[in-house]
Amino acid sequence: MGYLEIISPNIIIVNMQTLHAEQLEALQRIVFPNLAEAELLHAEQYKKHVEIFPGGQFVAMDGDKVIGATSTIRYHFDINQQEHHTFYEVMGGGWFTTHEPGGDWLYGMDVSVHPGYRGKGIARALYRARQHTCLQLGLKGQMTVGMLNGYSSVADEMRIDEYYEKVKSHELFDPTVSVQEKIGFKIVGLMKNYLNDSTCGNAGAVIVMDVNVMI
Ligand SMILES: CC(C)(COP(=O)(O)OP(=O)(O)OC[C@H]1O[C@@H](n2cnc3c(N)ncnc32)[C@H](O)[C@@H]1OP(=O)(O)O)[C@@H](O)C(=O)NCCC(=O)NCCS
């Protein structure tokens, strides 16, 4: 039996399938206009993800239309001694060849919600689907490196390290990482030179959610 959560009469969360691939690529271009082409996920890559790790890929659908998605791999990650990697490296150039079948964390590569459908709890539902996978597979929980998107508005006032500390201490609210924290993640580190996007100082915040957190 596949995963199913009914959000509203029209909107549901289900496992991703290869037939969604073209719509998923189109959604990436709408949601991440600033990302380099190599850092966007493409249709052929989505097909590969479904083949490699079907239990880690979910879509939000409005009828036949893909309006949200999340992509993950299993990965070994030591929170106390955090390795450095770039987004491009950890996602195997988009192909998820980095998926470790015995990995103890569910590593989120992407959460995307179409701009016309935001604020309806769809991201929260996608993270909940990920929690379900963590529980089923007996993982420690889910983790990701959240983009510090709000940095662009204060970039001429402070360095990214300082911005990260202010977001962590709740002095500043980041539109992505603070929302992820609100959903149930804990901020545990700064990953510099993670991706090519000056709006977030090329950095992300390492965030984790224990498998026992109910969202
Ligand atoms: C970040 C993103 C995935 C959120 O999607 P969403 O479906 O609108 O989020 P939800 O409706 O599930 O909101 C989850 C929580 O965050 C809150 N929230 C969402 N956006 C917010 C904002 N800009 N400011 C304050 N709170 C916000 C909601 O109120 C909700 O909290 P609640 O359930 O306690 O009320 C979406 O905006 C997006 O696709 N952004 C661009 C891509 C991105 O940054 N992805 C994440 C990093 S890969």
PDBQT file of the ligand as one rigid body, heavy atoms in Angstrom, charges set to zero:
ROOT
HETATM    1  C1  LIG A 301       9.200  26.919   2.289  1.00  0.00    +0.000 C 
HETATM    2  C2  LIG A 301       7.969  26.317   1.614  1.00  0.00    +0.000 C 
HETATM    3  C3  LIG A 301       8.287  24.885   1.205  1.00  0.00    +0.000 C 
HETATM    4  C4  LIG A 301       6.772  26.370   2.608  1.00  0.00    +0.000 C 
HETATM    5  O1  LIG A 301       5.643  25.770   1.999  1.00  0.00    +0.000 OA
HETATM    6  P1  LIG A 301       4.145  25.969   2.543  1.00  0.00    +0.000 P 
HETATM    7  O2  LIG A 301       3.323  24.844   2.003  1.00  0.00    +0.000 OA
HETATM    8  O3  LIG A 301       3.684  27.332   2.268  1.00  0.00    +0.000 OA
HETATM    9  O4  LIG A 301       4.318  25.792   4.125  1.00  0.00    +0.000 OA
HETATM   10  P2  LIG A 301       3.157  25.396   5.149  1.00  0.00    +0.000 P 
HETATM   11  O5  LIG A 301       1.864  26.004   4.708  1.00  0.00    +0.000 OA
HETATM   12  O6  LIG A 301       3.173  23.933   5.376  1.00  0.00    +0.000 OA
HETATM   13  O7  LIG A 301       3.649  26.137   6.446  1.00  0.00    +0.000 OA
HETATM   14  C5  LIG A 301       4.347  25.488   7.491  1.00  0.00    +0.000 C 
HETATM   15  C6  LIG A 301       4.455  26.410   8.656  1.00  0.00    +0.000 C 
HETATM   16  O8  LIG A 301       5.294  27.508   8.349  1.00  0.00    +0.000 OA
HETATM   17  C7  LIG A 301       4.607  28.738   8.486  1.00  0.00    +0.000 C 
HETATM   18  N1  LIG A 301       5.030  29.620   7.428  1.00  0.00    +0.000 N 
HETATM   19  C8  LIG A 301       5.098  29.330   6.102  1.00  0.00    +0.000 A 
HETATM   20  N2  LIG A 301       5.639  30.375   5.439  1.00  0.00    +0.000 NA
HETATM   21  C9  LIG A 301       5.898  31.330   6.371  1.00  0.00    +0.000 A 
HETATM   22  C10 LIG A 301       6.451  32.639   6.335  1.00  0.00    +0.000 A 
HETATM   23  N3  LIG A 301       6.877  33.196   5.201  1.00  0.00    +0.000 N 
HETATM   24  N4  LIG A 301       6.580  33.323   7.502  1.00  0.00    +0.000 NA
HETATM   25  C11 LIG A 301       6.148  32.790   8.654  1.00  0.00    +0.000 A 
HETATM   26  N5  LIG A 301       5.634  31.555   8.766  1.00  0.00    +0.000 NA
HETATM   27  C12 LIG A 301       5.504  30.847   7.636  1.00  0.00    +0.000 A 
HETATM   28  C13 LIG A 301       3.143  28.398   8.400  1.00  0.00    +0.000 C 
HETATM   29  O9  LIG A 301       2.359  29.314   9.139  1.00  0.00    +0.000 OA
HETATM   30  C14 LIG A 301       3.119  27.016   9.039  1.00  0.00    +0.000 C 
HETATM   31  O10 LIG A 301       3.132  27.071  10.435  1.00  0.00    +0.000 OA
HETATM   32  P3  LIG A 301       1.866  26.565  11.275  1.00  0.00    +0.000 P 
HETATM   33  O11 LIG A 301       1.515  25.229  10.701  1.00  0.00    +0.000 OA
HETATM   34  O12 LIG A 301       2.393  26.520  12.652  1.00  0.00    +0.000 OA
HETATM   35  O13 LIG A 301       0.837  27.592  11.007  1.00  0.00    +0.000 OA
HETATM   36  C15 LIG A 301       7.551  27.127   0.353  1.00  0.00    +0.000 C 
HETATM   37  O14 LIG A 301       7.420  28.474   0.710  1.00  0.00    +0.000 OA
HETATM   38  C16 LIG A 301       8.550  27.013  -0.796  1.00  0.00    +0.000 C 
HETATM   39  O15 LIG A 301       8.418  26.137  -1.669  1.00  0.00    +0.000 OA
HETATM   40  N6  LIG A 301       9.555  27.907  -0.814  1.00  0.00    +0.000 N 
HETATM   41  C17 LIG A 301      10.589  27.907  -1.837  1.00  0.00    +0.000 C 
HETATM   42  C18 LIG A 301      11.431  26.665  -1.808  1.00  0.00    +0.000 C 
HETATM   43  C19 LIG A 301      12.151  26.439  -0.490  1.00  0.00    +0.000 C 
HETATM   44  O16 LIG A 301      12.668  27.365   0.113  1.00  0.00    +0.000 OA
HETATM   45  N7  LIG A 301      12.195  25.182  -0.053  1.00  0.00    +0.000 N 
HETATM   46  C20 LIG A 301      12.790  24.787   1.197  1.00  0.00    +0.000 C 
HETATM   47  C21 LIG A 301      14.280  24.610   1.119  1.00  0.00    +0.000 C 
HETATM   48  S1  LIG A 301      14.777  23.351  -0.011  1.00  0.00    +0.000 SA
ENDROOT
TORSDOF 0
